[in-house]
């Protein structure tokens, strides 16, 4: 059986590999995606995440990476702490921001995601 932590690690690994469809397949059909950033996912489901987050993120940033440093797991909840780095496509400025991601995994699929990030570091790269 795959653990919640292994599923979350797989999500990050697929993003690094450029496999967005594979990352989306790890999500429950009714996933709830909550962000602090200006990207908003309206409604539920992997398609909504792709439209509200993945596509705008790829369009705005010429490159970016999420690097998880630590995982803390309690039951079906996984907290990942890490770093976001990115080069803004318009300004050319680099963003370096710490993040905390809270993942809920049910029945082998990611059912909820909550993001906490240093929004000031991101905003400064956008100016």
Buried (B, 14 or more C-beta within 10 A) or exposed (E): EEEBBBBBBBBBEBBEEEEBEBBBEBBBEEBBBEBEBEBEBEEBBBEBBBBBBBEBEEEBBEEBEBEBEEBEBEEBEBBBBBBBBBBBBEEEEEBEBEBBBBBBBEEEBBBBBBBBBBBEBBEBBBE
